[in-house]
Amino acid sequence: MDPLYPFVFAGLFSPGPNVILLTTSGAIHGFRATVPHILGVAAGVGFIAAAASLGVSAVLLAYPLAAMVMKVTAAAWIVYMAWALWRSKPADPDTAQRSTRPFTFLEAVLFQGVNPKVWAVSLSAAAGFGAGGTLISEATRLATAFSGINLFVCLFWTFAGTLLARLLTTARAWNIFSKTMATALAITATMVFL
């Protein structure tokens, strides 16, 4: 088996911004409403993996200011989402479904551009798991591996969120859940600077 696949699975399955957001969306909005978010994440990580393979890392190394702007933007966006989740105060699951909405497909795709975990795993895979093909074949190989594996990862965590929603039957339980997920999301912002 190609060692790229277990590496990508381990990198994307472990908790990070996508896992936290999809689990939360599954719990709050349900599985069906989260499907565009799932598909957007799968497409977006494939795009980032292809970009990493095509040399984005070389550009970021050549232009440290661009890399720093990207890091600060990523951290700020993740902290903003964590703050919004922290402040959310649904009285019950029905209120939560009316007061927020899941990511759209495009929002989920675009979020991958500032997702530090996806960049870290993609750049590591591009640097360490090349198969010796052409530039385009390597980009296609990484994009396919990342999108395909991440689709199943996203399905798993969203389903886990829908199961978790069955335990969140009181305002207090939802408050604890949203604060815990917001804290975990905010912590992932520090990954940008590692």
C-alpha positions as CSV (number, residue, x, y, z in Angstrom):
1,M,0.0,0.0,0.0
2,D,1.1,3.5,-0.8
3,P,2.3,5.1,2.5
4,L,0.7,8.3,1.5
5,Y,-2.8,7.0,2.4
6,P,-2.2,6.1,6.0
7,F,-0.4,9.4,6.5
8,V,-3.2,11.4,5.0
9,F,-5.8,9.5,7.0
10,A,-4.0,10.1,10.3
11,G,-3.4,13.7,9.5
12,L,-7.0,14.4,8.6
13,F,-8.9,12.2,11.0
14,S,-7.3,13.7,14.1
15,P,-9.1,16.7,15.6
16,G,-8.5,20.0,13.9
17,P,-10.7,22.9,12.6
18,N,-12.6,20.7,10.1
19,V,-13.3,17.9,12.6
20,I,-14.6,20.3,15.2
21,L,-16.7,22.3,12.8
22,L,-18.3,19.2,11.2
23,T,-19.0,17.5,14.5
24,T,-20.6,20.7,15.8
25,S,-22.6,21.2,12.6
26,G,-23.8,17.6,12.7
27,A,-24.9,18.1,16.3
28,I,-26.6,21.4,15.7
29,H,-28.0,21.1,12.2
30,G,-28.1,17.4,11.5
31,F,-26.4,15.2,8.9
32,R,-28.5,16.2,5.8
33,A,-28.0,20.0,6.3
34,T,-24.3,19.5,6.8
35,V,-23.8,17.6,3.4
36,P,-22.7,20.8,1.5
37,H,-20.2,21.5,4.2
38,I,-18.9,17.9,4.0
39,L,-18.5,18.1,0.2
40,G,-16.9,21.5,0.4
41,V,-14.3,20.3,2.8
42,A,-13.5,17.3,0.6
43,A,-13.1,19.4,-2.5
44,G,-11.2,22.1,-0.7
45,V,-8.6,19.8,0.9
46,G,-8.0,18.3,-2.5
47,F,-7.4,21.7,-4.0
48,I,-4.9,22.6,-1.2
49,A,-3.1,19.3,-1.6
50,A,-2.7,19.9,-5.3
51,A,-1.5,23.5,-4.7
52,A,1.0,22.2,-2.1
53,S,2.3,19.7,-4.7
54,L,2.5,22.4,-7.4
55,G,4.9,24.5,-5.3
56,V,3.0,26.8,-3.0
57,S,5.5,25.9,-0.3
58,A,8.3,27.3,-2.4
59,V,6.5,30.6,-2.8
60,L,5.8,30.8,0.9
61,L,9.4,30.2,1.7
62,A,10.6,32.7,-0.9
63,Y,8.2,35.4,0.5
64,P,8.1,35.2,4.3
65,L,5.8,38.2,4.5
66,A,3.2,36.4,2.4
67,A,3.5,33.4,4.7
68,M,3.1,35.6,7.8
69,V,0.0,37.3,6.4
70,M,-1.5,33.9,5.6
71,K,-0.8,32.7,9.1
72,V,-2.3,35.7,10.8
73,T,-5.3,35.6,8.6
74,A,-5.8,31.9,9.3
75,A,-5.5,32.4,13.1
76,A,-7.8,35.4,13.2
77,W,-10.5,33.6,11.2
78,I,-10.4,30.5,13.4
79,V,-10.5,32.6,16.6
80,Y,-13.5,34.6,15.2
81,M,-15.4,31.3,14.5
82,A,-14.5,30.0,18.0
83,W,-15.7,33.3,19.5
84,A,-19.0,33.1,17.6
85,L,-19.5,29.5,18.7
86,W,-18.6,30.4,22.3
87,R,-21.2,33.2,22.4
88,S,-24.0,31.1,20.9
89,K,-26.6,30.3,23.5
90,P,-29.2,28.0,22.1
91,A,-32.0,27.3,24.6
92,D,-32.6,24.0,22.8
93,P,-31.6,22.2,19.6
94,D,-34.5,23.7,17.7
95,T,-33.4,27.2,18.6
96,A,-29.9,26.4,17.5
97,Q,-31.1,25.2,14.1
98,R,-33.0,28.4,13.5
99,S,-30.3,30.8,14.8
100,T,-27.3,29.6,12.8
101,R,-26.7,27.8,9.6
102,P,-24.1,25.3,8.4
103,F,-21.3,26.2,6.0
104,T,-22.2,26.3,2.4
105,F,-20.2,24.3,-0.1
106,L,-18.2,27.4,-1.2
107,E,-17.6,28.6,2.4
108,A,-16.2,25.1,3.3
109,V,-14.0,25.1,0.2
110,L,-12.7,28.6,0.9
111,F,-12.1,27.8,4.6
112,Q,-9.5,25.3,3.6
113,G,-7.3,28.2,2.4
114,V,-6.9,29.4,6.0
115,N,-7.0,26.0,7.7
116,P,-3.5,25.5,9.1
117,K,-3.9,21.8,9.7
118,V,-4.8,21.1,6.1
119,W,-1.8,23.2,4.9
120,A,0.5,21.4,7.3
121,V,-0.6,17.9,6.3
122,S,-0.6,18.8,2.6
123,L,2.8,20.4,2.6
124,S,4.2,17.4,4.5
125,A,2.7,15.0,2.1
126,A,4.0,16.9,-0.9
127,A,7.5,17.0,0.5
128,G,7.7,13.5,1.9
129,F,5.5,11.2,-0.2
130,G,6.3,11.9,-3.8
131,A,6.0,9.0,-6.2
132,G,8.4,10.4,-8.8
133,G,5.7,11.3,-11.3
134,T,5.3,14.5,-13.3
135,L,4.2,17.7,-11.6
136,I,0.7,17.3,-12.8
137,S,0.4,13.6,-11.9
138,E,1.8,14.2,-8.4
139,A,-0.7,17.1,-7.9
140,T,-3.5,14.8,-9.1
141,R,-2.4,12.0,-6.9
142,L,-2.3,14.2,-3.8
143,A,-5.6,15.9,-4.6
144,T,-7.3,12.5,-5.2
145,A,-5.9,11.0,-2.0
146,F,-6.8,14.0,0.2
147,S,-10.3,14.4,-1.2
148,G,-11.2,10.8,-1.2
149,I,-9.9,10.0,2.3
150,N,-11.3,13.3,3.7
151,L,-14.7,12.6,2.4
152,F,-15.0,9.5,4.6
153,V,-13.4,11.4,7.5
154,C,-16.0,14.2,7.2
155,L,-18.8,11.7,7.0
156,F,-17.6,10.0,10.1
157,W,-17.3,13.1,12.2
158,T,-20.6,14.6,11.0
159,F,-22.4,11.4,11.9
160,A,-20.7,11.4,15.3
161,G,-22.0,14.9,15.8
162,T,-25.6,13.8,15.0
163,L,-25.3,11.0,17.5
164,L,-23.9,13.4,20.1
165,A,-27.0,15.6,19.6
166,R,-29.1,12.9,21.3
167,L,-27.2,13.7,24.5
168,L,-27.6,17.4,24.2
169,T,-31.2,17.7,25.4
170,T,-30.9,20.6,27.9
171,A,-29.7,24.2,27.5
172,R,-26.9,23.4,30.0
173,A,-25.7,20.4,27.9
174,W,-25.7,22.6,24.7
175,N,-23.8,25.3,26.6
176,I,-21.1,22.9,27.8
177,F,-20.9,21.4,24.3
178,S,-20.6,24.8,22.5
179,K,-18.0,26.1,25.0
180,T,-15.9,22.9,24.8
181,M,-16.0,22.9,20.9
182,A,-15.2,26.7,20.8
183,T,-12.2,26.2,23.1
184,A,-10.9,23.3,21.1
185,L,-11.4,25.4,17.9
186,A,-9.5,28.3,19.4
187,I,-6.7,26.1,20.4
188,T,-6.3,24.9,16.8
189,A,-5.5,28.5,15.8
190,T,-2.1,28.1,17.6
191,M,-1.2,25.4,15.1
192,V,-0.7,28.2,12.5
193,F,2.4,29.3,14.3
194,L,4.0,26.0,15.0
